[in-house]
Amino acid sequence: MTRPRAGVTIFRDGVPTPSAGTSAFTGVIQGLLAARDMPAHAVQCGAKGCVTWSRSTVRNYREYLATDFDLAFAQWIWGVNRGVLLPPGLDEQWLLSVAHTEDDIARALDVLTGFPDALEDPSRVEEI
């Protein structure tokens, strides 16, 4: 039986954190939603973020219940059908880690961009 080896990675510039990438990602998503006047907003907390399908910031459970869960589900299915698997929920959450590459982030942005495009003009929806 082979013994497992312990590995240590030394980061010369400190330990990388995904929060800066998440901030940029959230900013792009918020800009996209605002530019298309979508009834949604993006929220970030550390390395996590989400799109909530409500025009105003959700501050309590009553406001959360007023979100558009049909759009949230449609966005989740949109991503699943295009290979971006987010945790199922009624707000589309993401978690960016140091393991995600720039290509991973670009792919997720491409898929998320396609959803508002399709809502504006369903003829833009491509065959899967």
C-alpha beads as a LAMMPS data file, in Angstrom:
LAMMPS data file: protein, C-alpha beads

128 atoms
127 bonds

1 atom types
1 bond types

-500.0 500.0 xlo xhi
-500.0 500.0 ylo yhi
-500.0 500.0 zlo zhi

Masses

1 110.0

Atoms # bond

1 1 1 0.000 0.000 0.000
2 1 1 1.317 3.425 -0.947
3 1 1 1.674 5.971 1.800
4 1 1 0.058 9.318 1.118
5 1 1 2.403 12.257 0.910
6 1 1 1.811 15.575 2.567
7 1 1 2.328 18.593 0.392
8 1 1 2.987 22.174 1.306
9 1 1 2.479 25.038 -1.096
10 1 1 4.343 28.241 -0.400
11 1 1 2.798 31.415 -1.756
12 1 1 5.480 34.062 -2.188
13 1 1 2.975 36.939 -2.214
14 1 1 0.763 35.611 0.571
15 1 1 -2.211 33.316 0.397
16 1 1 -4.458 34.178 -2.559
17 1 1 -8.022 35.098 -1.697
18 1 1 -10.953 34.864 -4.065
19 1 1 -12.754 37.926 -2.688
20 1 1 -11.223 40.331 -5.208
21 1 1 -12.274 38.066 -8.080
22 1 1 -15.728 37.714 -6.586
23 1 1 -16.039 41.497 -6.287
24 1 1 -15.157 41.919 -9.954
25 1 1 -17.517 39.083 -10.960
26 1 1 -20.357 40.566 -8.892
27 1 1 -19.714 44.011 -10.366
28 1 1 -19.927 42.681 -13.917
29 1 1 -23.170 40.848 -13.129
30 1 1 -24.686 43.908 -11.428
31 1 1 -23.715 46.069 -14.401
32 1 1 -25.267 43.543 -16.779
33 1 1 -28.534 43.466 -14.813
34 1 1 -28.696 47.261 -14.563
35 1 1 -27.880 47.817 -18.259
36 1 1 -30.737 45.546 -19.278
37 1 1 -33.085 46.899 -16.572
38 1 1 -33.596 43.406 -15.189
39 1 1 -35.717 43.082 -12.023
40 1 1 -32.731 41.692 -10.101
41 1 1 -29.582 42.648 -8.266
42 1 1 -26.297 40.986 -7.364
43 1 1 -25.030 40.630 -3.811
44 1 1 -21.610 39.597 -2.523
45 1 1 -20.417 38.331 0.841
46 1 1 -16.739 37.373 0.803
47 1 1 -16.109 34.713 -1.829
48 1 1 -19.845 34.056 -2.270
49 1 1 -22.319 35.982 -4.315
50 1 1 -25.802 35.626 -5.731
51 1 1 -28.383 37.104 -8.049
52 1 1 -31.673 37.849 -6.328
53 1 1 -34.617 38.428 -8.644
54 1 1 -35.919 41.486 -6.847
55 1 1 -35.397 45.127 -7.820
56 1 1 -34.757 46.175 -4.242
57 1 1 -32.244 44.743 -1.792
58 1 1 -33.744 41.936 0.260
59 1 1 -33.351 42.675 3.960
60 1 1 -35.722 40.225 5.607
61 1 1 -37.651 37.037 4.947
62 1 1 -40.861 38.848 3.954
63 1 1 -38.976 40.737 1.234
64 1 1 -37.285 37.497 0.160
65 1 1 -40.711 35.886 -0.371
66 1 1 -41.564 38.708 -2.800
67 1 1 -38.723 37.759 -5.184
68 1 1 -39.498 36.243 -8.580
69 1 1 -38.834 32.556 -7.972
70 1 1 -39.875 31.598 -11.508
71 1 1 -37.062 33.711 -12.967
72 1 1 -34.646 32.328 -10.368
73 1 1 -35.528 28.757 -11.351
74 1 1 -35.301 29.611 -15.062
75 1 1 -31.834 31.091 -14.532
76 1 1 -30.717 27.982 -12.636
77 1 1 -31.974 25.652 -15.402
78 1 1 -30.333 27.933 -18.002
79 1 1 -26.976 27.449 -16.291
80 1 1 -27.410 23.695 -15.778
81 1 1 -28.222 23.231 -19.468
82 1 1 -25.027 25.081 -20.348
83 1 1 -22.690 23.304 -17.940
84 1 1 -22.600 25.851 -15.098
85 1 1 -23.791 23.997 -12.030
86 1 1 -24.783 26.274 -9.187
87 1 1 -26.361 25.057 -5.962
88 1 1 -30.109 24.754 -6.458
89 1 1 -31.910 27.540 -4.695
90 1 1 -34.208 30.436 -5.235
91 1 1 -31.335 32.882 -5.473
92 1 1 -28.582 31.985 -7.879
93 1 1 -25.526 31.603 -5.681
94 1 1 -21.918 31.193 -6.689
95 1 1 -18.685 30.613 -4.852
96 1 1 -15.401 31.559 -6.482
97 1 1 -12.306 29.888 -5.096
98 1 1 -8.602 30.064 -5.826
99 1 1 -9.084 26.862 -7.846
100 1 1 -11.206 28.680 -10.465
101 1 1 -9.278 29.819 -13.502
102 1 1 -9.898 32.933 -15.574
103 1 1 -11.442 30.620 -18.197
104 1 1 -13.882 29.221 -15.592
105 1 1 -14.936 32.729 -14.622
106 1 1 -15.280 33.833 -18.251
107 1 1 -17.429 30.763 -18.986
108 1 1 -19.739 31.498 -16.050
109 1 1 -20.051 35.145 -17.120
110 1 1 -20.836 34.071 -20.675
111 1 1 -23.623 31.776 -19.473
112 1 1 -25.016 34.371 -17.055
113 1 1 -24.935 37.021 -19.800
114 1 1 -26.911 34.786 -22.119
115 1 1 -29.867 34.529 -19.755
116 1 1 -30.859 38.240 -19.724
117 1 1 -30.182 38.333 -23.476
118 1 1 -32.673 35.505 -23.975
119 1 1 -35.233 37.202 -21.737
120 1 1 -34.991 40.368 -23.842
121 1 1 -35.114 38.551 -27.179
122 1 1 -36.018 34.825 -27.159
123 1 1 -34.851 34.501 -30.773
124 1 1 -31.266 34.739 -29.408
125 1 1 -31.562 31.363 -27.672
126 1 1 -29.268 28.871 -29.324
127 1 1 -29.875 25.151 -29.717
128 1 1 -28.346 23.090 -26.925

Bonds

1 1 1 2
2 1 2 3
3 1 3 4
4 1 4 5
5 1 5 6
6 1 6 7
7 1 7 8
8 1 8 9
9 1 9 10
10 1 10 11
11 1 11 12
12 1 12 13
13 1 13 14
14 1 14 15
15 1 15 16
16 1 16 17
17 1 17 18
18 1 18 19
19 1 19 20
20 1 20 21
21 1 21 22
22 1 22 23
23 1 23 24
24 1 24 25
25 1 25 26
26 1 26 27
27 1 27 28
28 1 28 29
29 1 29 30
30 1 30 31
31 1 31 32
32 1 32 33
33 1 33 34
34 1 34 35
35 1 35 36
36 1 36 37
37 1 37 38
38 1 38 39
39 1 39 40
40 1 40 41
41 1 41 42
42 1 42 43
43 1 43 44
44 1 44 45
45 1 45 46
46 1 46 47
47 1 47 48
48 1 48 49
49 1 49 50
50 1 50 51
51 1 51 52
52 1 52 53
53 1 53 54
54 1 54 55
55 1 55 56
56 1 56 57
57 1 57 58
58 1 58 59
59 1 59 60
60 1 60 61
61 1 61 62
62 1 62 63
63 1 63 64
64 1 64 65
65 1 65 66
66 1 66 67
67 1 67 68
68 1 68 69
69 1 69 70
70 1 70 71
71 1 71 72
72 1 72 73
73 1 73 74
74 1 74 75
75 1 75 76
76 1 76 77
77 1 77 78
78 1 78 79
79 1 79 80
80 1 80 81
81 1 81 82
82 1 82 83
83 1 83 84
84 1 84 85
85 1 85 86
86 1 86 87
87 1 87 88
88 1 88 89
89 1 89 90
90 1 90 91
91 1 91 92
92 1 92 93
93 1 93 94
94 1 94 95
95 1 95 96
96 1 96 97
97 1 97 98
98 1 98 99
99 1 99 100
100 1 100 101
101 1 101 102
102 1 102 103
103 1 103 104
104 1 104 105
105 1 105 106
106 1 106 107
107 1 107 108
108 1 108 109
109 1 109 110
110 1 110 111
111 1 111 112
112 1 112 113
113 1 113 114
114 1 114 115
115 1 115 116
116 1 116 117
117 1 117 118
118 1 118 119
119 1 119 120
120 1 120 121
121 1 121 122
122 1 122 123
123 1 123 124
124 1 124 125
125 1 125 126
126 1 126 127
127 1 127 128
